[in-house]
Amino acid sequence: MKKPLVLLTALPLVTLLAACGPSAKEEGTTSVVTSFYALSFVAERVGGSFVTINNLTSPGTEPHDLELKPKQVAAVQDADLVIYEEHFQTAVDEAVDQAGRSDDDTIDFAALIEMLPSQGASNEEEAHHADDGHDHGDDDPHVWLDPTTMVKLAEAVSTRLADLDPEHAADFTANAAALIAELAALDEEFSTGLQECRTRTIVTSHAAFQYLAARYDLTQVPIAGLDPTNEPSPAQLGDITRLVRAEKITTIFTEELVSPAIADTIANETGATTATLDPIEGLSDTTKNETYLTLMRKNLDNLRKANSCA
C-alpha cells in the first residue's frame, strides 16, 4: 500500500489539488514515470504504444540539479510504474520514499547492476555534495553508458510491464528482445571499434564514463568528479595538464549540458582540441531528436578519432 502523499514543502490546498489532477495518460495505457532520459528510452522502446511516459528531467535540464514541481511529486505517487536510479537524483529519491512505492511498481536501475565505486571526486567535492544535497553515495551512478547494463534494464521493464498489463505481455517481450538485439550490436561495435587504439586514456569533463571505460578497456581521467559543476583544484588541473602532454593526448572531451570553459583551458594549455562525449544524462536542445543509440554511436566515432583507433 502506498503512503499518503506528503509534499516536500507546504502548499495551499488548491495547489495540491491541481497537482493531483488528471494526467496526460492515454486511455488504456500503463502510466510510467522515469527520472531521466536513458530510462525513458528503454521504457518507450519496451512499452511501445501501450505506455504513457512522463520523464521528470526535461531536455536541457542538468539531471544532477533536478528539482521536482508539486505535480511531478504527485506523478511519482500516482504512476503505475516508476523507473529511477537511487542516489543519482536526490529529489526523486525523496519523492519515491514519500510515495511508499513497492518493488512491484518500482524499478531501481542501481539495484540491477553491480555498481562501481565513484572515481575522481576529492574529499572537498564530497563535502560539497553533502552541503548541496547532491548525494551520489559511494557508487558511480552512470551505469547506462555500458550498453550491457541497458539490457538488464530492458529485461526488468519487460517483466514489470507484463505483470501490470498481462494482456500485452507478448508485445513487451518482443519489444524488449528487439531492443536487446540492438544493444548487443552496439556493444559489438564498441568492442571492435576500440580494440586497437594508439592511446587508451580519455580526459573527460566529469567522472561519467567509468562504466564505458571498464567495459572497453579504457582509462578515464575526469576533470571534475561526479558533479560536473564542481571545478578541480589548481593541483588537479596541473596533474591533468602534465598527463595530457606526457601521453600526447589530442582531445579533451566536453559535454552538451556543462560549460566547456575548463576543458577549453586545458586544451589551450596543451595544444589539444576539444570534442563532445555525451554522458546521455539528458537531452539538450541540439540533441532532442537523437536517441540513446545514435548518441552512443557518435560517442564511439569521437573516441575512435581522439584515440587514433585502427
Salt bridges, closest charged atoms under 4 A:
ASP65 OD1 - HIS134 NE2 3.32
ASP80 OD2 - LYS25 NZ 3.05
ASP105 OD1 - ARG101 NE 3.68
GLU125 OE2 - HIS129 NE2 3.66
ASP132 OD2 - HIS128 NE2 2.89
ASP132 OD2 - HIS134 ND1 3.19
ASP140 OD1 - HIS142 ND1 2.71
ASP165 OD2 - HIS168 ND1 2.69
GLU182 OE2 - ARG45 NH2 2.39
ASP187 OD2 - ARG215 NH2 2.73
GLU189 OE2 - ARG297 NH2 2.90
ASP217 OD2 - ARG200 NE 3.58
ASP227 OD2 - HIS134 ND1 3.06
ASP239 OD1 - ARG242 NH2 2.62
GLU255 OE2 - HIS206 ND1 2.49
GLU269 OE2 - ARG245 NH2 3.38
GLU281 OE2 - HIS64 NE2 2.92
GLU281 OE2 - HIS142 NE2 2.74
GLU281 OE2 - HIS206 NE2 3.29
GLU290 OE2 - LYS298 NZ 2.36
